[in-house]
Amino acid sequence: MMNKPTGNQPAIETNEPFLTLDIAQMALDSANVGIWILHATSWNFLPSTRTKALFGFLPEEEMSFDDALLKVDDKHRRAVLAAVEKAIKQHSNLYVECPVISPTEKKNRWLSITGGFSTSDLTNSYFSGIVVDITEQKQNDLRRSKFIGMVSHELKTPLTALKAYVQMLNNWAKKQKDSFTIGALSKVEKQVKKMLNMINSLLNLSGAEAGKIHLNKQEFDMDELIREVIDETLFITSSHNITIAPGDRVRVNADRDKIEQVMVNLLSNAAKYSGKEEPIEVACTKEENTLTVSIHDQGMGISPDDIEKLFLPHYRAETRETEKIAGFGIGLYLCSEIIHRHKGKIWVESEPGHGSTFKFTLPIN
């Protein structure tokens, strides 16, 4: 059923890791935290009583890794399995959030699952971690999201009107050849545009968390959109040198406005997290039925631990360099949701101190 290693794999030994499980279980059960151990080669699975309960099993029932996976909501099951396989293969940490089917409750229960290897020794076969019920947190996030959406919608109407009046005044100032007023209105327009972008992001966050990102697909030239977004980014942050790598003209069938939002987010992030006048390169390549867009900067880079959580809602990498940079931690989450709705992929390749390259793909009909 699941793509896991098969064959004559060794069973889990009942040695020290399992003796210490009882002690850890006593401490963690009091905090309503479940613990588990998974053998990296045999995939034998040992859950604590609390872990069983969180997945909807009774204490006396058997629960294998497959049993736990089948409790995960259909839409998230493949992603959870892929995350576990990747963590084991790369000997890296695991962090996933997923809803599980709860037959005794009307709504699904949300779980946070964290795991990793206890040592960096590549011969270590014991992959273990904890599972926590985050249903209440998810419900609070949804209520907050609805509130943000309502407030943002009310703020957008007067700001749109303000933008129109500024444009009218700007046209009048140009006819009067009033250079001072033209310069002042240009700065006002820039700030209004910033505020509108922030409000649009909050509105889109509200829709994404409620599962209501609607796509209005149309055919358009991707290279043309990239040039428009670069011009817009340079209008707001003119201190950076943004270039486009040579490439073929590619037409895609996608939601132009939402892909534009992805590009704006990624380019503005590249500008925010890299020094002034440092180059930023955008590339667009076509390979068979896939379009790949990449944005490369030479900024501060991202640590491996932060990369794993970068596309989660409200997550921001907290370092000495980033604490002075404004942001809500929702831009990359929205990018991820938009690209996934287009059946594409988004990821980042980065190393601290050596810049970052954000990439996303879109299918080409």
Beta strands, then each sheet from edge to edge (+ up, - down):
strand 1: 33-39
strand 2: 45-47
strand 3: 94-100
strand 4: 109-117
strand 5: 126-133
strand 6: 218-221
strand 7: 241-244
strand 8: 251-254
strand 9: 279-287
strand 10: 290-297
strand 11: 346-350
strand 12: 356-363
sheet 1: 2+ 1- 5+ 4- 3+
sheet 2: 6+ 8-
sheet 3: 7+ 9+ 10- 12+ 11-
end
